[in-house]
Amino acid sequence: MNYLLPFLLVASHLFAQTNLVEKIVKLRPSTEWKQISTIPLHFPTFHPQGIVKIGEFYFMSSVEVTCKRRDTNDGGEGVGHLFKFDSSGKLLEQITLGEGGIFHPGGIDFDGHYIWVPVAEYRPNSKSIIYRVSPKTLKVGEVMRFNDHIGAIVHANSSKTLSGVSWGSRHFYHWGLDARGNVQKPVPKPEQIRIPNASFYIDYQDCHSVGKQLMLCGGLQKYRQPDGTSFTLGGLELVNLGDNRPVFQVPLLIWSPTGNAMTNNPFFIESIPQGLRAYFVPDDDAASTLFVYEAVLK
């Protein structure tokens, strides 16, 4: 029966995605999210970017900046990390990703086999390396290189397609995959496949494939008021990867004790019998805490 295990894992993963979509579209701004747990992360987290939960473990990408960028033409210096930790917040394993000026990991995805991680220069209109990582061994494979900043990536099992969003999620990119899961060659130039994002109310921070040619993205936007003050609004958005348009949008009206929107950094949502359970790490460095919320849906 061991030869069936990979198939069963993927089948279970796809079923969970379908069930998740049916619940996501029931969310409303008035939905009550109840905090059920706060888990301090007991290791240097730097600036968290993307997260997935696989079984009882969490995998989180993060950027460590060692020299800040001076302007949009300079990416600074740093180190890209992928952390594995448990439900107590204890770091179990970690690896570094990227090379040279390419050190900024983005939002990540899990397809039932691999964790997909984009790592880019820390500036718009730059360069990226896309990796896939085995969650069991943390073995890293380079998938491709691309001449733009890819800030989040998803692997859509249903269409055998890899999709990414640019800096600020202002553009979408899609790459076809061959039978072995590799990007079809030659890799097109950005201007050949760049598609504008028609949605503006949030910029995506982390995205996940949720089946049916859909990805679920979490993010935020800061809005300035006439008196000079500002407020930050977080939200979730389902995007159709076929036409690159949102099919469902909902504000997420919960904030961390620091005032950051819960979708300021990485997020992950899973289906539970009574509704949804969501995981957020909205704060950086020593303030990094895994917040767990549940929403009961009828």
KAUR-V574085 format. One record per residue. PHI is phi in whole degrees, -180 to 180 (999 if undefined). PSI is psi as a letter, one per 20 degrees, with the letter a starting at -180 (* if undefined). Layout:
((PHI & PSI) (PHI & PSI))
This chain:
((999 & i) (-61 & h) (-68 & i) (-87 & i) (-59 & g) (-59 & g) (-63 & g) (-66 & h) (-63 & g) (-68 & g) (-61 & g) (-64 & h) (-63 & g) (-68 & h) (-63 & g) (-62 & h) (-64 & g) (-61 & g) (-62 & h) (-65 & g) (-59 & g) (-60 & h) (-87 & h) (-56 & g) (-72 & i) (-89 & i) (-68 & q) (-137 & r) (-56 & h) (-86 & i) (-58 & p) (-86 & p) (-101 & p) (-102 & p) (-74 & p) (-111 & i) (-163 & q) (-130 & p) (-123 & o) (-61 & p) (-93 & p) (-92 & l) (-163 & r) (-66 & o) (-99 & i) (61 & c) (-118 & n) (-61 & q) (-126 & g) (-139 & q) (-148 & q) (-135 & q) (-110 & p) (-125 & o) (65 & c) (-99 & j) (-115 & q) (-119 & q) (-123 & p) (-133 & p) (-89 & q) (-159 & q) (-112 & p) (-104 & o) (-94 & p) (-101 & i) (-147 & o) (-66 & q) (-74 & q) (-85 & h) (-160 & a) (-72 & i) (-94 & i) (-123 & p) (-95 & i) (71 & a) (-135 & q) (178 & a) (-136 & p) (-95 & p) (-123 & q) (-129 & o) (-103 & q) (-117 & p) (-139 & r) (-104 & a) (-73 & i) (-97 & i) (87 & j) (-85 & p) (-71 & p) (-103 & g) (-152 & r) (-155 & q) (-136 & r) (-107 & q) (-133 & q) (104 & a) (-159 & q) (56 & c) (-76 & i) (-96 & n) (-140 & j) (-101 & n) (-67 & q) (-120 & b) (-66 & q) (-121 & r) (-141 & q) (-128 & p) (-105 & j) (100 & i) (-120 & g) (-125 & q) (-93 & p) (-103 & p) (-133 & p) (-90 & p) (-129 & p) (-133 & r) (-66 & q) (-87 & m) (-168 & q) (-70 & r) (53 & l) (-119 & c) (-137 & q) (-140 & q) (-122 & p) (-103 & p) (-118 & q) (-125 & p) (-127 & p) (-74 & p) (-68 & h) (-80 & g) (-111 & i) (62 & k) (-71 & p) (-107 & p) (-126 & p) (-79 & p) (-96 & g) (-168 & r) (-121 & q) (-145 & q) (-90 & l) (-163 & r) (-79 & o) (-99 & o) (-93 & i) (-161 & q) (-143 & q) (-135 & q) (-113 & o) (-90 & o) (-59 & h) (-65 & h) (-119 & j) (53 & l) (-130 & q) (-104 & p) (-127 & q) (-137 & r) (-121 & q) (-85 & a) (-53 & p) (71 & j) (56 & k) (-82 & i) (-138 & q) (-109 & q) (-135 & q) (-133 & p) (-127 & p) (-74 & q) (-114 & q) (-85 & a) (-63 & h) (-96 & j) (84 & j) (-95 & q) (-66 & p) (-64 & p) (-104 & q) (-76 & q) (-69 & p) (-66 & q) (-75 & q) (-53 & g) (-66 & i) (-80 & h) (-129 & j) (-71 & p) (-127 & p) (-65 & q) (-85 & p) (-81 & i) (-104 & p) (-128 & i) (-72 & h) (-136 & q) (-97 & p) (-76 & p) (-106 & h) (-152 & q) (-138 & q) (-142 & p) (-69 & p) (-128 & k) (77 & r) (52 & k) (59 & k) (-125 & q) (-127 & q) (-106 & p) (-119 & q) (-118 & q) (-173 & a) (-161 & r) (-150 & q) (-99 & p) (-114 & p) (-94 & p) (-100 & r) (-56 & h) (-83 & j) (94 & i) (-77 & r) (-144 & q) (-138 & q) (-110 & p) (-112 & p) (-99 & r) (-169 & r) (-120 & q) (-145 & p) (-92 & p) (-118 & p) (-79 & o) (-76 & i) (-81 & g) (-116 & j) (62 & k) (-123 & q) (-69 & p) (-110 & i) (-161 & p) (-136 & p) (-151 & p) (-66 & q) (-118 & o) (-94 & l) (-135 & q) (-131 & q) (-81 & r) (-59 & h) (-81 & i) (98 & i) (-73 & q) (-60 & q) (-59 & h) (-96 & k) (-64 & h) (-123 & c) (-80 & q) (-146 & q) (-151 & p) (-128 & p) (-132 & q) (-84 & p) (-128 & r) (-53 & h) (-90 & i) (160 & d) (-131 & q) (-122 & p) (-122 & q) (-124 & p) (-135 & q) (-130 & n) (-80 & i) (-117 & q) (-97 & r) (51 & c) (-65 & h) (-83 & i) (-62 & p) (-136 & p) (-86 & o) (-95 & p) (-116 & p) (-126 & q) (-130 & q) (-125 & p) (-86 & p) (-122 & p) (-106 & *))
